[in-house]
Amino acid sequence: MDWMKIISALFLTAMIIFLWPRAKQMIKESPKGSSEDWKGAIIPLAAVVGFVILLVMMV
């Protein structure tokens, strides 16, 4: 391993250590989604997945 990979790994580990407490707080205090919110998210995702499948089948 060269020194650049070691520094990158150390930096990535430090980022995870410093951001973990804030991420836990954000997850704990975030609003919960209702069933209407989930429906509003799933329908466009299903449309995109269906479109990608259609494109793959056309090739």
DOVEXRO-629361 format. One record per atom (N, C-alpha, C, O): residue number from 1; atom name; x, z, y. Coordinates in nm, 2 decimals. Example, Ala and Ser with C-alpha at 12.3 -4.5 7.8 and 13.67 -1.06 7.14 Angstrom:
BEGIN
  num  atomo      xx      zz      yy
    1      N    1.32    0.78   -0.57
    1     CA    1.23    0.78   -0.45
    1      C    1.32    0.78   -0.33
    1      O    1.42    0.85   -0.33
    2      N    1.28    0.71   -0.22
    2     CA    1.37    0.71   -0.11
    2      C    1.29    0.79    0.00
    2      O    1.34    0.80    0.11
This chain:
BEGIN
  num  atomo      xx      zz      yy
    1      N    0.08    0.00   -0.12
    1     CA    0.00    0.00    0.00
    1      C    0.09    0.00    0.12
    1      O    0.18    0.08    0.13
    2      N    0.05   -0.09    0.22
    2     CA    0.13   -0.08    0.34
    2      C    0.07    0.02    0.44
    2      O   -0.04    0.07    0.42
    3      N    0.14    0.04    0.55
    3     CA    0.11    0.14    0.64
    3      C   -0.03    0.11    0.71
    3      O   -0.10    0.21    0.75
    4      N   -0.06   -0.01    0.73
    4     CA   -0.19   -0.05    0.80
    4      C   -0.31   -0.01    0.71
    4      O   -0.41    0.04    0.76
    5      N   -0.30   -0.02    0.58
    5     CA   -0.41    0.02    0.49
    5      C   -0.42    0.17    0.49
    5      O   -0.54    0.22    0.49
    6      N   -0.31    0.24    0.49
    6     CA   -0.32    0.39    0.49
    6      C   -0.38    0.44    0.62
    6      O   -0.47    0.53    0.62
    7      N   -0.34    0.38    0.74
    7     CA   -0.40    0.42    0.87
    7      C   -0.55    0.39    0.87
    7      O   -0.63    0.47    0.92
    8      N   -0.59    0.27    0.82
    8     CA   -0.73    0.23    0.81
    8      C   -0.81    0.33    0.73
    8      O   -0.92    0.37    0.77
    9      N   -0.76    0.37    0.61
    9     CA   -0.83    0.46    0.53
    9      C   -0.84    0.60    0.59
    9      O   -0.94    0.66    0.58
   10      N   -0.73    0.65    0.66
   10     CA   -0.74    0.77    0.73
   10      C   -0.84    0.77    0.85
   10      O   -0.92    0.86    0.87
   11      N   -0.85    0.66    0.92
   11     CA   -0.94    0.64    1.03
   11      C   -1.08    0.64    0.98
   11      O   -1.17    0.71    1.03
   12      N   -1.11    0.57    0.87
   12     CA   -1.24    0.57    0.81
   12      C   -1.29    0.71    0.76
   12      O   -1.40    0.74    0.78
   13      N   -1.20    0.78    0.70
   13     CA   -1.23    0.91    0.65
   13      C   -1.26    1.01    0.77
   13      O   -1.35    1.09    0.76
   14      N   -1.18    1.00    0.88
   14     CA   -1.20    1.08    1.00
   14      C   -1.34    1.04    1.06
   14      O   -1.41    1.13    1.10
   15      N   -1.38    0.92    1.06
   15     CA   -1.51    0.88    1.12
   15      C   -1.62    0.94    1.04
   15      O   -1.71    0.99    1.09
   16      N   -1.61    0.93    0.90
   16     CA   -1.71    0.99    0.82
   16      C   -1.73    1.14    0.84
   16      O   -1.84    1.19    0.85
   17      N   -1.61    1.21    0.85
   17     CA   -1.61    1.35    0.87
   17      C   -1.68    1.39    1.00
   17      O   -1.76    1.48    1.01
   18      N   -1.64    1.32    1.11
   18     CA   -1.70    1.35    1.24
   18      C   -1.84    1.31    1.26
   18      O   -1.91    1.37    1.34
   19      N   -1.89    1.20    1.19
   19     CA   -2.02    1.16    1.21
   19      C   -2.13    1.22    1.12
   19      O   -2.25    1.21    1.14
   20      N   -2.08    1.28    1.01
   20     CA   -2.17    1.34    0.91
   20      C   -2.27    1.44    0.96
   20      O   -2.39    1.43    0.94
   21      N   -2.22    1.54    1.04
   21     CA   -2.32    1.64    1.09
   21      C   -2.42    1.58    1.18
   21      O   -2.54    1.62    1.18
   22      N   -2.38    1.49    1.27
   22     CA   -2.48    1.42    1.36
   22      C   -2.58    1.34    1.28
   22      O   -2.70    1.34    1.31
   23      N   -2.54    1.27    1.17
   23     CA   -2.63    1.19    1.09
   23      C   -2.73    1.28    1.02
   23      O   -2.85    1.25    1.01
   24      N   -2.68    1.40    0.97
   24     CA   -2.78    1.49    0.90
   24      C   -2.88    1.54    1.00
   24      O   -3.00    1.55    0.97
   25      N   -2.84    1.57    1.12
   25     CA   -2.94    1.62    1.23
   25      C   -3.04    1.51    1.26
   25      O   -3.15    1.54    1.27
   26      N   -2.99    1.39    1.27
   26     CA   -3.08    1.28    1.31
   26      C   -3.18    1.25    1.19
   26      O   -3.30    1.23    1.22
   27      N   -3.14    1.27    1.07
   27     CA   -3.23    1.25    0.96
   27      C   -3.34    1.36    0.96
   27      O   -3.46    1.34    0.93
   28      N   -3.29    1.48    0.98
   28     CA   -3.38    1.60    0.98
   28      C   -3.49    1.59    1.09
   28      O   -3.60    1.63    1.07
   29      N   -3.45    1.54    1.21
   29     CA   -3.54    1.54    1.33
   29      C   -3.61    1.41    1.35
   29      O   -3.68    1.40    1.45
   30      N   -3.59    1.31    1.27
   30     CA   -3.65    1.18    1.29
   30      C   -3.80    1.19    1.25
   30      O   -3.84    1.27    1.16
   31      N   -3.89    1.11    1.32
   31     CA   -4.03    1.11    1.28
   31      C   -4.05    1.04    1.15
   31      O   -3.98    0.95    1.11
   32      N   -4.15    1.09    1.08
   32     CA   -4.18    1.04    0.94
   32      C   -4.28    0.92    0.96
   32      O   -4.36    0.92    1.05
   33      N   -4.26    0.82    0.88
   33     CA   -4.34    0.70    0.89
   33      C   -4.48    0.72    0.82
   33      O   -4.48    0.78    0.71
   34      N   -4.58    0.66    0.88
   34     CA   -4.71    0.67    0.81
   34      C   -4.73    0.55    0.72
   34      O   -4.64    0.46    0.71
   35      N   -4.84    0.54    0.65
   35     CA   -4.86    0.43    0.55
   35      C   -4.87    0.30    0.63
   35      O   -4.83    0.19    0.58
   36      N   -4.93    0.30    0.75
   36     CA   -4.94    0.18    0.83
   36      C   -4.81    0.13    0.88
   36      O   -4.78    0.01    0.88
   37      N   -4.72    0.22    0.91
   37     CA   -4.58    0.18    0.95
   37      C   -4.51    0.11    0.83
   37      O   -4.44    0.01    0.85
   38      N   -4.53    0.17    0.71
   38     CA   -4.46    0.11    0.59
   38      C   -4.52   -0.03    0.56
   38      O   -4.45   -0.12    0.53
   39      N   -4.65   -0.04    0.58
   39     CA   -4.72   -0.18    0.56
   39      C   -4.66   -0.28    0.66
   39      O   -4.64   -0.39    0.63
   40      N   -4.65   -0.23    0.78
   40     CA   -4.60   -0.32    0.89
   40      C   -4.45   -0.36    0.86
   40      O   -4.41   -0.47    0.91
   41      N   -4.38   -0.29    0.79
   41     CA   -4.24   -0.32    0.76
   41      C   -4.23   -0.40    0.63
   41      O   -4.14   -0.49    0.62
   42      N   -4.31   -0.37    0.53
   42     CA   -4.30   -0.44    0.40
   42      C   -4.35   -0.58    0.41
   42      O   -4.30   -0.67    0.34
   43      N   -4.46   -0.61    0.48
   43     CA   -4.51   -0.75    0.49
   43      C   -4.41   -0.85    0.54
   43      O   -4.40   -0.95    0.48
   44      N   -4.34   -0.82    0.65
   44     CA   -4.24   -0.92    0.70
   44      C   -4.13   -0.94    0.60
   44      O   -4.07   -1.04    0.58
   45      N   -4.08   -0.82    0.54
   45     CA   -3.98   -0.83    0.44
   45      C   -4.02   -0.91    0.32
   45      O   -3.94   -0.99    0.27
   46      N   -4.14   -0.90    0.27
   46     CA   -4.19   -0.98    0.16
   46      C   -4.19   -1.12    0.20
   46      O   -4.16   -1.21    0.12
   47      N   -4.23   -1.15    0.32
   47     CA   -4.24   -1.29    0.37
   47      C   -4.09   -1.35    0.37
   47      O   -4.08   -1.47    0.33
   48      N   -4.00   -1.28    0.41
   48     CA   -3.86   -1.33    0.42
   48      C   -3.81   -1.35    0.27
   48      O   -3.74   -1.46    0.25
   49      N   -3.83   -1.26    0.19
   49     CA   -3.79   -1.27    0.05
   49      C   -3.86   -1.39   -0.02
   49      O   -3.79   -1.47   -0.09
   50      N   -3.98   -1.41    0.01
   50     CA   -4.05   -1.53   -0.05
   50      C   -4.00   -1.66    0.01
   50      O   -3.99   -1.75   -0.07
   51      N   -3.96   -1.66    0.13
   51     CA   -3.91   -1.78    0.19
   51      C   -3.77   -1.81    0.13
   51      O   -3.74   -1.93    0.11
   52      N   -3.69   -1.71    0.11
   52     CA   -3.56   -1.73    0.05
   52      C   -3.57   -1.78   -0.09
   52      O   -3.50   -1.87   -0.13
   53      N   -3.66   -1.72   -0.16
   53     CA   -3.69   -1.77   -0.30
   53      C   -3.73   -1.92   -0.30
   53      O   -3.69   -2.00   -0.39
   54      N   -3.82   -1.95   -0.21
   54     CA   -3.86   -2.09   -0.20
   54      C   -3.74   -2.18   -0.17
   54      O   -3.73   -2.29   -0.23
   55      N   -3.66   -2.14   -0.07
   55     CA   -3.54   -2.23   -0.04
   55      C   -3.45   -2.24   -0.16
   55      O   -3.39   -2.35   -0.18
   56      N   -3.43   -2.13   -0.24
   56     CA   -3.34   -2.14   -0.35
   56      C   -3.40   -2.23   -0.46
   56      O   -3.32   -2.31   -0.52
   57      N   -3.53   -2.23   -0.48
   57     CA   -3.59   -2.31   -0.58
   57      C   -3.59   -2.46   -0.54
   57      O   -3.59   -2.55   -0.62
   58      N   -3.59   -2.49   -0.41
   58     CA   -3.58   -2.63   -0.36
   58      C   -3.45   -2.69   -0.38
   58      O   -3.43   -2.81   -0.39
   59      N   -3.34   -2.61   -0.39
   59     CA   -3.21   -2.66   -0.41
   59      C   -3.19   -2.68   -0.56
   59      O   -3.08   -2.73   -0.60
